[in-house]
């Protein structure tokens, strides 16, 4: 059974930083594109950033220049470095495949709250 476990969220002031981690019990992790998604209350889950097997990255316009996605295939882990956080970044953050999201792969997520 595949599990994605997210961690690293918390409460941070505007302008602050957090680093999220997602470890996947996914065989052949290195061949998959991976993505970070977020869902704020009353909104749909959205893709924030993705990274391909060849380390090509893509970002939503709202986080471009502030967030950085990376991966460590030896650890089956994908990271999201978030800088200059804004209140509108407040959401539960999840990871999943970067393409062809699998509904059965959603984990518990990690809460990020940006507030003064």
N, C-alpha and C positions, 0 to 999 in steps of 0.2 A: 504494500500500500504506500503510495507516494504521499509524503508530507512536506509542506513548506512551513517553516517556523520563522516568523518575523520577530525582531527585537530591536531595541535601541530608541524607542519613542520616549516621549516625556513632555514636560511643561517647560517652555522656553520663552524668553522675552523677545519681542520683535527685534530683528537684527541679529539674533543669536544663531547658533548652529547645532545640528544634530547629525549623527551618522547612524543610519539604519542598516541592519544586517538581515539576510534571509538565507537560511540553510535548507537545502533541499535533499531529501532522500530519494534522489532521482538518478536512475542508472543512466550512464552516458550523458551526464549533466552537460559536458563540454560541447555537445553537438546542438544544444537548444539555444535559441534566442530567449532571453529572460527579460521580464519587465517589472517595473514598480507601478502600482496602481494606487489610487486613493479614492475614498468616498467620504464626503462630508454629509452631515445630516440633511435629509430632504433632497439629496442630489444623486445622480447616477455615478457609478464607479467609472473613473476615467484613468486612461493611461498617462502616466507622468513621464516615464523614461524607459527606454529599452536598450538592450545591448545584444548584438548578434554573436554568433559563434566566432566570428573574426574580429570581435571587439569594436565593431562599428556602433556608434551610439546615436540615439535620437531623443529629442526632448519636446515636451509640450511647450508652446510659446510662453505660457505663464511661468515656467520655471527655468527657461533657457538662460544660461549665464549664472545661475544661482545654485543649481543642483548638478551633481556629477554621479553618474552610474558607473560601477566597475564590477569586475567579477574575479574570483579566484577559483579556477577550476579544480585545483588540488584539494580545496576545502568544500567544494560543492556550494559555494556561497556567492551571493550577489549583494552589493552594497549600494547605498544611496547616501552620498554626502550632501547635506542640505545647509547652505549658507544664506545669510541675509534673510532669514525667515520672516514671513509676513503673517498677519492674522488670517488671511485667506488661505494659507497653507494648512490650517487646522483641519484634520481629517484622520480617519483610520487608514493606515497605509498597509498595502498587501503586495505580495509578489506572486507571480504566475509566469507561465510561458509568455514570451514576447509576441509570438504569433500563435494563433489557434488556441486561445485561452481554454483551459480545461476547468469546467465548473467544479469538478470533484477535487481540484488541487488547491482551492482557496483555504487558507489557514485562518487563524484567529485575528491576524493583523496586529499592528502596533499603533497605539494612539499617539498622535502628535498634536499638541495644543500650543498655539502661539498667542500669548496674551501678556499684557503688562499688569 
